[in-house]
Amino acid sequence: VIIMAPALLILLGATVILRADSLSDKKSLLLPPTNFTIKVTGLSQVLLRWESNPDQEPVNIELGYHVRINVPQEEDYETRNTESKRVTVLHKGFSASVQTVPWNGQPLPPSHWVSAELKAPPGSPGTSVVNLTCTTNTTVNNHTPLWPYQVSLHCSWLAGEDAPEDTQYFLYYRYGSWTEECQEYRRDTLNRNTACWFPKTFISSRGSEALAVHANGSSKHAPIKPFDQLFALHAIGSDDQKPSTEWFLIVLMAAICFILLIFSFICKTGHLWTRLFPPVPAPKSSIQDFFVIVSSEKTVSTETEIEVISYVEDPGFETLEDSVF
């Protein structure tokens, strides 16, 4: 008994320490968010929303959330808010996960993940539109000063390979809070809509938001699968036309430059330029005149000496020649 007493005390002490550690870990453990939902709020737009766990015990650190988009493409980001709006294509469905994390970088493990998803919309494979392309065209709107530029939108596509012959497609676009359905279609030989024209849109000519385009369809023989696509405005063929006032100013400036060039040429040819604008005489400088006089005197003196020397040498040369002959 005496020998076992120390062993029992050691075992009891270890149990107390392990329980204290487990309680400490439990207090510092982060709990996952609750009521995580995903809701469609527009074309190619979803709202992720969750709530902080009501059973979370107070901790001495700030908490945030780590969001992970799983479908249609992986994306990770962190936020302090309990909701997040995302713009993405939805014809493949949408899935995301969220967990509670320490916001200020404390070495505290994050909570478990909670997930939510939107299933892909129904439809038969191979029935959605293919090769969807869109272009914008910007023109001047002289009737509305507050909206000086008018943007039109043109989209075209092909019918899916497995789409029945009676398939009819319908196209919509969303830009910001505006959503419109196409009213002017062009059809193929089977009378199916394969192109759409929006003469006037609510698209900003200098906007930075993505343009969301959605195409769905109907048929008596099969459910038609919808299709979404996002476009960056700077990347779709925009044809900005110069306003008429700018063209007028450009032509006017060119005409003025041409007239001035012709006038200058005529004045130069007819010596009228000098008569109209005679040169202003420069003021005389006494110092400059002094140097000119001194320089001319030196020149004259040098020339005189050369002439004298030449005059002296010439008679001697002639006399020598006479004596030889």
C-alpha positions as CSV (number, residue, x, y, z in Angstrom):
1,V,0.0,0.0,0.0
2,I,2.8,2.4,0.9
3,I,4.5,1.7,-2.4
4,M,1.3,2.2,-4.4
5,A,0.4,5.5,-2.7
6,P,2.9,7.7,-4.7
7,A,1.8,6.1,-7.9
8,L,-1.8,6.9,-7.2
9,L,-1.0,10.5,-6.4
10,I,0.9,10.8,-9.6
11,L,-1.9,9.4,-11.6
12,L,-4.4,11.7,-9.9
13,G,-2.3,14.7,-10.6
14,A,-2.0,13.8,-14.3
15,T,-5.7,13.4,-14.6
16,V,-6.3,16.8,-13.1
17,I,-3.8,18.4,-15.5
18,L,-5.4,16.7,-18.5
19,R,-8.9,17.8,-17.5
20,A,-7.7,21.4,-17.0
21,D,-6.1,21.4,-20.5
22,S,-9.2,20.0,-22.0
23,L,-11.3,22.7,-20.4
24,S,-8.9,25.4,-21.6
25,D,-9.1,24.0,-25.1
26,K,-12.8,24.0,-25.0
27,K,-13.0,27.6,-23.9
28,S,-10.7,28.7,-26.7
29,L,-12.4,26.5,-29.4
30,L,-14.1,28.5,-32.2
31,L,-17.5,27.3,-33.2
32,P,-18.7,27.3,-36.8
33,P,-21.3,29.8,-38.1
34,T,-25.0,28.8,-38.2
35,N,-27.9,29.2,-40.6
36,F,-25.7,29.4,-43.7
37,T,-27.8,30.0,-46.8
38,I,-27.3,30.8,-50.5
39,K,-30.0,32.8,-52.3
40,V,-30.2,33.9,-55.9
41,T,-30.8,37.7,-56.0
42,G,-30.5,38.3,-59.8
43,L,-29.1,37.0,-63.0
44,S,-25.7,35.4,-62.2
45,Q,-25.8,36.9,-58.7
46,V,-26.1,35.2,-55.3
47,L,-26.2,36.3,-51.7
48,L,-24.3,34.2,-49.1
49,R,-25.6,34.8,-45.5
50,W,-24.8,33.2,-42.1
51,E,-24.9,33.9,-38.4
52,S,-22.4,33.8,-35.7
53,N,-22.7,30.8,-33.4
54,P,-24.9,31.7,-30.4
55,D,-23.0,29.1,-28.3
56,Q,-19.7,30.7,-28.9
57,E,-18.1,31.5,-25.6
58,P,-16.5,34.9,-25.3
59,V,-12.8,35.1,-26.4
60,N,-10.4,38.0,-26.1
61,I,-9.8,38.2,-29.9
62,E,-11.7,39.6,-32.8
63,L,-13.5,37.0,-35.0
64,G,-13.9,36.9,-38.8
65,Y,-15.0,34.4,-41.4
66,H,-13.2,32.5,-44.1
67,V,-15.3,31.9,-47.2
68,R,-14.5,29.3,-49.8
69,I,-16.3,29.1,-53.1
70,N,-16.2,25.5,-54.4
71,V,-18.4,25.6,-57.5
72,P,-18.4,26.9,-60.3
73,Q,-14.7,27.8,-59.6
74,E,-12.6,27.8,-56.5
75,E,-12.1,31.1,-54.7
76,D,-11.1,32.0,-51.1
77,Y,-11.5,35.2,-49.2
78,E,-12.0,36.5,-45.6
79,T,-14.6,39.0,-44.3
80,R,-15.8,40.5,-41.0
81,N,-19.4,40.6,-42.3
82,T,-22.0,37.8,-42.0
83,E,-23.1,38.1,-45.6
84,S,-21.4,38.3,-49.0
85,K,-22.7,39.0,-52.5
86,R,-21.0,37.3,-55.5
87,V,-21.4,37.6,-59.2
88,T,-20.9,34.3,-61.0
89,V,-22.4,31.9,-63.6
90,L,-25.1,29.7,-62.1
91,H,-25.9,27.1,-64.8
92,K,-23.4,24.7,-63.2
93,G,-24.8,25.3,-59.7
94,F,-23.1,27.0,-56.8
95,S,-21.5,25.6,-53.7
96,A,-19.6,27.4,-50.8
97,S,-18.3,26.8,-47.3
98,V,-17.6,29.2,-44.4
99,Q,-15.7,28.8,-41.1
100,T,-15.0,31.1,-38.1
101,V,-11.4,32.3,-37.9
102,P,-9.4,34.7,-35.6
103,W,-9.3,38.0,-37.4
104,N,-6.1,39.5,-35.9
105,G,-3.9,36.6,-36.7
106,Q,-3.9,34.9,-33.3
107,P,-2.6,31.3,-33.3
108,L,-6.0,29.9,-32.7
109,P,-7.3,27.0,-34.8
110,P,-10.4,27.9,-37.0
111,S,-13.7,26.3,-36.6
112,H,-15.1,23.4,-38.6
113,W,-16.6,24.2,-42.1
114,V,-20.3,24.6,-42.8
115,S,-21.5,24.3,-46.4
116,A,-24.5,25.2,-48.5
117,E,-25.2,24.8,-52.2
118,L,-27.5,25.6,-55.1
119,K,-28.1,22.7,-57.4
120,A,-27.6,23.2,-61.1
121,P,-30.9,24.1,-62.9
122,P,-32.7,21.3,-64.6
123,G,-32.2,20.6,-68.3
124,S,-31.1,18.0,-70.8
125,P,-27.4,18.0,-71.7
126,G,-26.5,19.5,-75.0
127,T,-29.6,21.7,-75.2
128,S,-28.2,25.0,-74.0
129,V,-27.0,27.7,-76.3
130,V,-23.3,27.5,-77.5
131,N,-20.8,30.1,-78.8
132,L,-22.6,33.0,-77.1
133,T,-20.9,36.2,-78.0
134,C,-21.9,39.8,-77.3
135,T,-20.8,43.2,-78.5
136,T,-21.6,46.8,-77.5
137,N,-21.8,49.9,-79.6
138,T,-21.7,53.4,-78.1
139,T,-23.3,56.4,-79.9
140,V,-24.2,59.9,-79.0
141,N,-27.5,60.7,-77.4
142,N,-28.3,64.3,-78.1
143,H,-31.8,64.1,-76.7
144,T,-30.8,63.4,-73.1
145,P,-28.0,65.7,-71.7
146,L,-27.8,63.7,-68.5
147,W,-27.2,60.5,-70.5
148,P,-24.9,61.7,-73.3
149,Y,-23.9,58.3,-74.6
150,Q,-26.3,55.5,-75.6
151,V,-25.0,51.9,-75.5
152,S,-26.7,49.2,-77.6
153,L,-26.1,45.5,-77.2
154,H,-26.0,42.7,-79.8
155,C,-25.7,39.0,-78.9
156,S,-25.6,35.9,-81.1
157,W,-25.4,32.2,-80.4
158,L,-26.0,28.7,-81.9
159,A,-28.5,26.1,-80.8
160,G,-27.3,23.2,-78.8
161,E,-26.4,20.0,-80.7
162,D,-29.1,18.0,-78.9
163,A,-31.7,20.7,-78.8
164,P,-35.0,19.7,-80.5
165,E,-36.0,21.5,-83.6
166,D,-38.9,23.3,-81.9
167,T,-36.5,24.8,-79.2
168,Q,-37.0,28.5,-78.7
169,Y,-34.4,30.5,-76.9
170,F,-34.8,33.7,-74.9
171,L,-32.1,36.1,-73.8
172,Y,-31.8,38.5,-70.8
173,Y,-29.0,40.8,-69.6
174,R,-28.3,42.4,-66.3
175,Y,-26.1,45.4,-65.6
176,G,-26.1,46.7,-62.0
177,S,-29.6,46.7,-60.8
178,W,-31.2,46.7,-64.3
179,T,-32.4,43.5,-66.0
180,E,-34.0,43.4,-69.5
181,E,-35.4,40.8,-71.8
182,C,-34.7,40.9,-75.5
183,Q,-37.5,42.0,-77.7
184,E,-35.9,41.9,-81.1
185,Y,-34.6,38.5,-82.3
186,R,-33.1,37.1,-85.4
187,R,-34.0,33.5,-86.3
188,D,-32.4,30.6,-88.2
189,T,-33.8,28.4,-90.9
190,L,-35.7,26.4,-88.2
191,N,-37.3,29.6,-86.9
192,R,-35.2,29.4,-83.6
193,N,-33.9,32.6,-82.0
194,T,-30.2,32.8,-82.6
195,A,-29.4,36.5,-82.2
196,C,-30.7,39.4,-80.2
197,W,-30.6,43.2,-80.5
198,F,-31.0,45.8,-77.7
199,P,-31.1,49.2,-79.4
200,K,-31.0,51.0,-76.0
201,T,-29.7,49.6,-72.8
202,F,-28.9,50.8,-69.3
203,I,-25.3,49.8,-69.7
204,S,-22.8,52.6,-68.8
205,S,-20.3,53.3,-71.5
206,R,-17.5,53.8,-68.9
207,G,-18.7,51.3,-66.3
208,S,-16.5,48.7,-64.6
209,E,-19.2,46.2,-63.6
210,A,-19.5,42.9,-65.4
211,L,-22.3,42.4,-67.9
212,A,-24.3,39.2,-67.1
213,V,-26.1,37.5,-70.0
214,H,-28.6,34.7,-69.4
215,A,-30.2,32.5,-72.1
216,N,-32.9,29.9,-71.4
217,G,-35.3,28.1,-73.7
218,S,-38.4,25.9,-74.0
219,S,-39.4,22.9,-76.0
220,K,-42.2,20.4,-76.1
221,H,-39.8,17.5,-76.3
222,A,-37.1,18.1,-73.7
223,P,-36.3,20.6,-70.9
224,I,-33.8,23.1,-72.2
225,K,-30.8,23.8,-70.0
226,P,-30.1,27.5,-69.3
227,F,-26.7,29.1,-69.8
228,D,-25.0,32.1,-68.1
229,Q,-22.0,34.1,-69.2
230,L,-20.2,37.2,-67.8
231,F,-18.6,39.8,-70.0
232,A,-16.1,42.6,-69.2
233,L,-17.2,45.7,-71.1
234,H,-13.7,46.7,-72.1
235,A,-13.2,43.2,-73.7
236,I,-16.4,43.0,-76.0
237,G,-15.6,44.8,-79.9
238,S,-17.2,48.6,-78.2
239,D,-17.2,51.1,-81.0
240,D,-17.2,54.6,-79.5
241,Q,-18.2,57.2,-82.0
242,K,-17.0,60.8,-81.6
243,P,-19.8,63.3,-80.8
244,S,-20.8,65.6,-83.6
245,T,-19.5,68.6,-81.7
246,E,-16.1,67.1,-81.4
247,W,-16.0,66.3,-85.1
248,F,-17.0,69.9,-85.8
249,L,-14.2,71.3,-83.7
250,I,-11.7,68.9,-85.4
251,V,-12.8,70.0,-88.9
252,L,-12.8,73.7,-87.9
253,M,-9.3,73.6,-86.5
254,A,-8.0,71.8,-89.6
255,A,-9.6,74.4,-91.9
256,I,-8.1,77.3,-89.8
257,C,-4.6,75.7,-90.0
258,F,-5.0,75.2,-93.8
259,I,-6.0,78.8,-94.3
260,L,-3.1,80.1,-92.3
261,L,-0.7,78.0,-94.2
262,I,-2.0,79.3,-97.6
263,F,-1.9,82.9,-96.3
264,S,1.7,82.5,-95.1
265,F,2.7,81.0,-98.5
266,I,1.1,83.9,-100.4
267,C,2.7,86.5,-98.2
268,K,6.2,84.9,-98.6
269,T,5.9,84.6,-102.3
270,G,4.7,88.2,-102.9
271,H,7.1,89.8,-100.4
272,L,4.1,91.0,-98.5
273,W,5.3,89.5,-95.2
274,T,8.2,92.0,-94.9
275,R,6.0,94.9,-95.9
276,L,3.3,94.0,-93.4
277,F,5.8,93.1,-90.6
278,P,9.1,95.1,-91.2
279,P,12.0,93.9,-89.1
280,V,12.8,96.0,-86.0
281,P,16.3,97.5,-86.2
282,A,18.6,96.3,-83.5
283,P,20.1,99.0,-81.2
284,K,23.7,100.0,-82.0
285,S,26.5,99.0,-79.6
286,S,29.5,101.3,-79.2
287,I,31.6,98.3,-78.0
288,Q,30.7,96.3,-81.1
289,D,31.5,99.2,-83.4
290,F,34.9,99.6,-81.7
291,F,35.8,96.0,-82.4
292,V,34.7,96.3,-86.0
293,I,36.9,99.4,-86.5
294,V,39.9,97.8,-84.9
295,S,39.5,94.7,-86.9
296,S,39.2,96.6,-90.2
297,E,42.4,98.6,-89.3
298,K,44.3,95.5,-88.7
299,T,43.1,94.1,-92.0
300,V,44.1,97.2,-93.9
301,S,47.5,97.3,-92.2
302,T,48.3,93.7,-93.0
303,E,47.3,94.1,-96.6
304,T,49.5,97.2,-96.9
305,E,52.6,95.4,-95.5
306,I,52.1,92.5,-97.8
307,E,51.8,94.9,-100.8
308,V,55.0,96.8,-99.7
309,I,57.0,93.6,-99.3
310,S,55.8,92.4,-102.6
311,Y,56.8,95.7,-104.2
312,V,60.3,95.5,-102.8
313,E,60.9,91.9,-103.8
314,D,59.7,92.3,-107.3
315,P,62.3,94.7,-108.6
316,G,65.2,92.6,-107.2
317,F,63.8,89.5,-108.9
318,E,63.5,91.4,-112.2
319,T,67.1,92.7,-112.0
320,L,68.5,89.2,-111.3
321,E,66.7,87.9,-114.4
322,D,68.2,90.7,-116.5
323,S,71.7,90.0,-115.3
324,V,71.5,86.2,-116.2
325,F,70.4,86.9,-119.7
